[in-house]
């Protein structure tokens, strides 16, 4: 009898859309639709909205959250959009922050040798010749643990804080989607559930103080990550350390590639330039490892690049050194041959 009723309801759903009549009385999480009691049972399980658990169970996952709030003088918003496709080794991390006149809007898609990133509405292509794909949800969780005072996605939501409410629930049998709404003393709460057994895929909180929190979850074929081609190439971000005067009268620029430099770049794609009055008087391609040169003024220049990390690429902790007996007022800049741009040039948004 249950199967006959289900068939009839499926036929009805194709024409009627949203249904308000339950299939039949049942018990347990496999019921559809939920009533208020069953929903509260689901919310009592702290794992019912565990993003890290979802990440471990889904190769394709996207979680978006938007938080808005008001201060005495202005309104703020923080939006996160984090997605992954383990099959393609691609992940995307996007963040938008607005507070008064301050606005930040960025996105990075990485995990392979080619990367895309966006500043505002402008996309660029980057590269990483030894990509190290990491699940973005676990990666961000680890960073948040190490730097608890940073700005991180607000993906955590304790469902037990909204237990015991009197939920009004509507449902659509064709899509297996349910929408539940309720009010407590401080918020109007909307939950979106989908599937069989139902799983929470959306949370909306609307505070009496004007604040809002919206969380949305997509899985499987709903998640589509892809890299764009033919984008403007962006140079790496790298600056030479300040010069030091040595006791013998020579000058040295030396330092290590910062540990925060997360890419690996072919050293042949980078060239140090010694610039005086906007003209290059000496240059050194890092693939040469070392070089001794004499400029047109008769001064000597000694260049050294040491692949300290031993990975065969320009990467974090590598060492460089530039020495000279020249007393000219010069600057040392790095040219990214792949991007045809200086590495200290700010990418346009």
N, C-alpha and C positions, 0 to 999 in steps of 0.2 A: 504493500500500500504506500509506503514512504517513497519508493521509486516512482510510482505513478504520479503522486502529488508533486514531486520534484520536476518531472517532465512537464506537467501542466504549468507549473510556475515559470519554468524556463521559457516556454512558449509565450506566456503572458508577458514576461520581462522584455521580450524582443519588441513588443509594441507599447507596453505601458511605462517602461522606464523605471522610476523609483517605486519600490513596493513598501508597503507598511504592514503587511500581514505576515507573521512568522510562518515557517514551514509547518512545524508542529512542536509541541512541548518536548524539550530534550534537556540533557544535562551534560556538562563537560565542555572543554574548549573547542570541540568540533562542531558545536551548535552554530547555526546561522538562521536568523540574525541573533546577536547578543541581546540580552536584556540588561538592565542596570546592575543586577546582582552578578551576572557572569562577567561583565566588564570590570567591576570592582575586584573580582577574583583575579582577573588578568593583571590589573594594576598593582595588586599586592605582591606580584613577582618582580623583584628588583631587576631581573634580567629581561623584562619585557621591552625595554628600550635601551639596550646596551649596544652602543655603536661599535665597540671593539669586538664584541661577540658577533655582530653582523658582518664585520670586516673579515673575520676568520671563516665565516660560513658562505660568503658571497665573493666570487671572483670579480664581479662588476657591481660597484656600489657608488652612489652619490648621496651626500648629505649636505643640505643647505640650511643655514640658520640666519635669521635676521632679528636683531635686537634694537629697538628704538627706545629712547628715554628722553626726558626733559630736565634741563637744569633751570636755574632761576632766570637765565637770560637767553638760552638757546636750546635747540633740539639736536640730539645726536643719533647716529645710526651706525651699527656695525653689521656687515653682511659677510658671511663665509660660504663658499661653495667648494667642497672638497670631493673629488671623484677618483676612482681607480678602475683600471681594466688589467687584471693580472695576466690575461692571455696575450695582450699586446705589450705588456711591460710599460704601460703608460699611466701617468697620474696627473691630476690637475689640482692646483691649489689657488683659489681666487679669494681676494679680500677687498672689501670696499668699506671705507671709514669716512664718515662725514660728521663734523662738529663745527658749527658756525661757518667760518671761512676756510677751515681746514678740510681738505679732501684728498684721500688716497684711494686709488683704484688700480689693482694689479692682478695679474694671473700668470702662472707658470705651468706649462705642460712639459713634463720631462720624463726620463726613464730610459731613453734611447740615445744614440749618438747625436741625433738632431733634436733640438728643443725649440719650443715656441714660448714667447712671453709677451705679455701685454702691459702697457702703461697707459691708463686711460682707454682710449679706443684704438690705439695704434699698436699693431702687432709687429714683432721682430723675430728673426731666427737666430738661435744660438747653437752651440755645439758642446759636446762632452764626449771625448774619445774613449773614456773608460766609464760608461754609465753604470751606476750602482742603484738599480731600482729598489725602492723601499715602499712598503705599504704606507700611504700617506697618513692613514688614521693612527697606526701604531707609531709612526715617526713623529707626528705632532703631539701625541700623548706623551712620548718620551721627552720631547723638548719642553712641554708644559711642566713636567715633573722636575726637570733640571732648572728651569727658569720660571718659577711659579708667579712672578710679578709681571711676566710678559703678556702680550695680547694674543690670545689663542681662541680657537673656535669654541663656541658655547654649545657643544654637542651633548653635554651631560644633562640628563633630566631624570630626577627621582620620581617615578610614577607613584610611589607610596605617599607622596605629599598631596595627592588629589584623590585619595581613597574615600569611600563612604558617601560620595555625592549621589544625588538623584539625577541620573543621566536620561536625557531624551535622545533616542537613537533612531535614525532613519537608515535605510539600506537599499541597495540595488543588487538584485540577484545575478544579473547578467555580468556585472563587473566584479561581483563579490566584494563590493565596497560598502563600508558602514561609516556614518558620521554621527558622533556622539557629542552632545553639548550639555554643559552644566554651569552653575555659578556657585562660587563660594564667597566669603566675606570681602575678598580683595580682587578677584578676577572673574571674567567670563572665560570658560575653557572649552576648546573644541578639539576633539580627537578624530583622526581619520584612521580607519582600520581596513585592511584588505587581505583577501585570501581565505583559505580554509586549511588549517585553523586560522582565524584572524590574527594578523600582526599589525602593530601600530606603525603607520608610515607617515603620520603627520601630527603635530601638536601646535596649537595656537593659544596663546595666553594674552588676554586684553585686560590690562590693569585699570582699576578705578582712577589711578593717578596719571593715565595717559600713556603709560609704557606698554610695549608689546613685545612678544617673543613668538617667532614662528619657526618651526623646524619641519623640514620635508625630507623624505627618504625615497630614493629610487634604486631599483635593483634590476639585474639581468639586462634584457634588451632595451630597457628604458635608458640605460647609460650608454652613450655613444661618444667615445673620445677619439680624436684624430688630429694629426699634425697637418698644418698648412704648408704649402710649398710656395716658392718664389716670393718670400717675404724679404724685406731689407735685413741684411746681416748686421748683427750687433757685435761690437768688440767686447773682449773681456774687460773687466774693471780691475786695473792694476796701476799703481803709482810707485815710482822710485822714491826711496827714503831720502831725507835731507842729507846734504853733504857735510862731511866733517873735515876739519883741517888737522893734518898730522904734524908731528914735531919736525919732520924733515922738510917741511914746506909743501908737501904734496897734498892733494885733496882726494877724498875717497867717498864714494856712494856705495853702500853695502847693506845687505839685509836678506831676510828670508821671505819667501812667498807666504802670506798670512795663512794660518790654519783654517780660517773661515773661507778660503778660496776652495770651492767645492768641485771645480771642473778639472779635467786633464786635457792639456792642449799640446799639439805638436810644436816642439820648440822652433822648428823651421818657420812657423807662421808668425814669429815674434822677432822684432828688431829693435835694439836700443839705438836711439839717435842722440848725438850731442849737438845741441842747437845754440848757435850764437848769432844774434841779430837776425833771427828767423831763418837762418841757413844752417844746414847740417854740415858740420866740419869733421865728424867721425861717426861711424855706425858699425853695429855689431849684430849679426844674426845669431840667435842663441844656439842654433844647431851646430855652430862652429866650436862651441864650448870655451874656447879661449882665443884671444887675439891681441897683438901688439901693433899699434899704428902710430904714425906721425902725421899731425895735421899740417895744413898749409903754413902755419906760423912756426913750425919746427918743434912744437910741443908733443910729447908722447902720451899715448892713451893705452891703458891696459884693461882688457875686459875678461871677466871670468864668469862662466855659468856652470853650476854644479847641480846635477840631478840628485840631490841629497836623498830624496824619497826612493830613488832607484826604480821607478815605474816606467821610465823611458819617455816621460812627458813632463812638460812644465806644469807643476802642481804644487799643492801646499807643502811647505817646509823646504822647497828647493832654495839654493843660495845663489846670490849674484854679487858681483863686485866690480866696480869701475874706479880706476885710479888714474891720476894725471898730475903732471907738474905745471899744467897751464894755470895762469892766473886770470884768464878771461872770465867774464860774467856769463855763464852758460846755464842751460837747463837740460836735464836728461829726460827724454820722453820715450815711451814704448809705442811702436806702431804695430797694429794687428793687421798683417798682410791679408788674412782670410776675409776680414771685414772691411779692409781698405779704410781703416780709421785709427785714430789715436786711442789708446786705452783709457786716457783721462778725459775723453769727450763724453759728455752727458747724453744719454739716449733720449731722443725727443719723444714727448707724449702727445 
